[in-house]
């Protein structure tokens, strides 16, 4: 799926991706970058959607 990073906190290591009005939670471990895992607000990304006990989650987040 494709979405836009709604927010990401380097300090806390997590953020949210907006995709068609649904927020997907992700952590720094889900960001697929070789160097320091980081995303910026407004960045377009692709990801694998999942559903956990806490709600929607994004796995394997890649910059577009």
SEKEVO-576407 format. One line per field, with one value per atom (N, C-alpha, C): residue number from 0; residue in one letter; x, y, z. Coordinates in Angstrom, 2 decimals, padded with zeros to 5 digits. Last residue first. Example, Ala and Ser with C-alpha at 12.3 -4.5 7.8 and 13.67 -1.06 7.14 Angstrom:
<pts>
nr <- 1,1,1,0,0,0
rest <- S,S,S,A,A,A
px <- 012.85,013.67,012.90,013.19,012.30,013.20
py <- -002.25,-001.06,000.03,-005.69,-004.50,-003.30
pz <- 007.08,007.14,007.87,007.80,007.80,007.80
</pts>
This chain:
<pts>
nr <- 63,63,63,62,62,62,61,61,61,60,60,60,59,59,59,58,58,58,57,57,57,56,56,56,55,55,55,54,54,54,53,53,53,52,52,52,51,51,51,50,50,50,49,49,49,48,48,48,47,47,47,46,46,46,45,45,45,44,44,44,43,43,43,42,42,42,41,41,41,40,40,40,39,39,39,38,38,38,37,37,37,36,36,36,35,35,35,34,34,34,33,33,33,32,32,32,31,31,31,30,30,30,29,29,29,28,28,28,27,27,27,26,26,26,25,25,25,24,24,24,23,23,23,22,22,22,21,21,21,20,20,20,19,19,19,18,18,18,17,17,17,16,16,16,15,15,15,14,14,14,13,13,13,12,12,12,11,11,11,10,10,10,9,9,9,8,8,8,7,7,7,6,6,6,5,5,5,4,4,4,3,3,3,2,2,2,1,1,1,0,0,0
rest <- X,X,X,X,X,X,X,X,X,X,X,X,X,X,X,X,X,X,X,X,X,X,X,X,X,X,X,X,X,X,X,X,X,X,X,X,X,X,X,X,X,X,X,X,X,X,X,X,X,X,X,X,X,X,X,X,X,X,X,X,X,X,X,X,X,X,X,X,X,X,X,X,X,X,X,X,X,X,X,X,X,X,X,X,X,X,X,X,X,X,X,X,X,X,X,X,X,X,X,X,X,X,X,X,X,X,X,X,X,X,X,X,X,X,X,X,X,X,X,X,X,X,X,X,X,X,X,X,X,X,X,X,X,X,X,X,X,X,X,X,X,X,X,X,X,X,X,X,X,X,X,X,X,X,X,X,X,X,X,X,X,X,X,X,X,X,X,X,X,X,X,X,X,X,X,X,X,X,X,X,X,X,X,X,X,X,X,X,X,X,X,X
px <- 009.40,009.01,009.84,010.71,010.55,010.23,008.95,009.98,009.67,008.28,008.05,009.24,007.47,008.34,008.07,004.16,005.40,006.17,001.82,002.55,003.86,-001.35,000.09,000.71,-004.35,-003.65,-002.16,-004.65,-005.16,-004.34,-003.80,-003.90,-004.43,-003.57,-004.53,-004.74,-003.15,-002.72,-003.82,-002.91,-003.81,-003.36,-000.97,-001.26,-002.28,000.37,-000.59,-000.83,003.50,002.61,001.67,004.18,004.26,003.32,005.71,004.96,005.15,005.43,006.02,005.12,006.23,005.42,006.16,006.38,007.11,006.17,005.12,004.80,005.48,007.80,006.39,006.16,010.24,009.86,008.38,011.96,010.98,010.65,014.72,014.04,013.06,017.40,015.99,015.24,020.60,019.73,018.26,020.80,021.40,020.38,018.98,020.25,020.92,015.54,016.65,017.94,012.63,013.60,014.66,011.09,011.61,012.75,010.46,009.70,010.23,011.89,012.28,011.58,010.55,011.81,012.28,007.06,008.22,009.46,003.70,004.94,006.05,000.17,001.27,002.51,-001.91,-001.15,000.05,-005.08,-003.74,-003.12,-007.04,-006.75,-005.31,-007.35,-008.07,-007.87,-005.58,-007.03,-007.84,-003.21,-003.53,-005.04,-000.68,-002.06,-002.24,001.32,001.18,-000.31,003.12,001.88,001.90,005.80,005.01,003.76,008.70,007.49,006.75,010.80,011.01,009.76,011.05,010.24,010.37,012.81,013.04,012.30,011.62,012.92,013.18,008.38,009.21,010.50,006.24,007.28,008.16,003.15,004.03,005.08,002.35,001.57,002.41,003.54,003.90,003.18,001.20,002.02,002.28,001.13,000.60,001.57,000.29,000.98,000.32,000.85,000.00,000.88
py <- 006.23,006.14,007.05,004.20,005.52,005.36,001.53,001.95,003.37,-000.56,000.78,001.18,-003.15,-002.98,-001.66,-002.50,-003.27,-003.00,-000.79,-000.83,-001.58,-001.51,-001.37,-001.49,-000.82,-001.00,-000.70,-002.22,-001.48,-001.77,-003.82,-002.39,-001.58,-006.33,-006.14,-004.68,-005.50,-006.11,-005.89,-005.89,-005.52,-006.26,-004.38,-005.48,-004.98,-003.53,-003.30,-004.57,-002.65,-003.81,-003.59,000.33,-000.52,-001.70,003.29,002.07,001.19,006.90,005.60,004.47,010.30,009.22,007.90,012.59,011.69,010.59,014.06,014.36,013.46,013.90,014.23,014.62,011.39,012.78,012.98,008.72,009.20,010.64,006.54,007.78,008.11,004.60,004.54,005.80,005.00,005.40,005.42,002.77,003.64,003.95,001.25,000.66,001.47,001.01,001.81,001.21,000.35,-000.46,000.42,000.51,001.33,000.57,-000.95,-001.24,-000.49,000.12,-001.22,-001.61,002.43,002.56,001.21,001.57,001.90,001.97,002.67,001.97,002.42,002.62,002.80,002.07,004.19,002.96,003.30,005.57,005.75,004.40,006.19,005.26,005.48,007.75,008.12,007.21,006.56,006.58,006.84,006.50,005.83,005.76,007.88,008.05,007.39,006.56,006.75,006.87,007.54,007.12,007.45,006.36,007.36,006.76,006.10,005.61,006.74,007.01,005.88,005.30,009.17,008.04,006.81,010.77,010.57,009.33,010.89,010.22,009.87,010.53,011.07,010.26,011.42,010.49,011.18,011.58,012.05,010.98,010.78,011.81,012.43,009.82,009.87,011.07,008.39,009.57,009.57,005.39,006.35,007.50,002.34,003.62,004.54,-001.19,000.00,001.23
pz <- -000.88,-002.28,-003.13,001.70,001.09,-000.36,003.26,002.30,001.81,005.94,005.41,004.53,007.11,005.95,005.23,008.34,008.37,007.08,010.30,009.03,009.23,011.79,011.90,010.51,013.56,012.29,012.46,016.88,015.72,014.48,018.91,019.20,018.02,017.89,018.98,019.32,014.41,015.66,016.70,011.00,012.09,013.33,008.39,009.31,010.32,005.18,006.26,007.09,004.16,004.24,005.42,002.21,003.40,003.26,000.95,000.71,001.94,001.28,001.58,001.08,001.20,000.61,000.82,003.89,003.00,002.50,005.84,004.44,003.44,008.11,007.90,006.44,007.50,007.72,007.42,009.13,008.16,008.50,009.62,009.91,008.79,010.56,010.17,010.60,009.28,010.38,009.96,006.48,007.49,008.57,005.07,005.48,006.58,005.86,005.35,005.88,006.48,005.74,005.07,009.54,008.43,007.77,011.76,010.55,009.32,013.82,013.36,012.06,014.46,013.71,013.17,013.90,014.74,013.87,013.14,012.81,013.76,012.54,013.48,012.96,010.30,010.55,011.42,009.93,010.48,010.81,007.08,008.18,008.63,004.82,006.03,007.22,002.98,002.72,003.99,005.28,004.01,003.88,007.15,006.73,005.37,009.68,008.24,007.95,012.58,011.95,010.47,014.76,014.05,013.45,016.95,016.29,015.60,018.58,017.67,017.05,020.25,020.72,019.83,018.70,020.14,020.66,016.25,016.36,017.82,015.42,016.49,016.58,012.85,013.27,014.30,011.01,012.08,012.36,008.51,009.20,010.32,005.50,006.92,007.54,003.32,003.64,005.13,001.27,002.22,002.41,-000.38,-000.36,000.65,000.00,000.00,000.00
</pts>
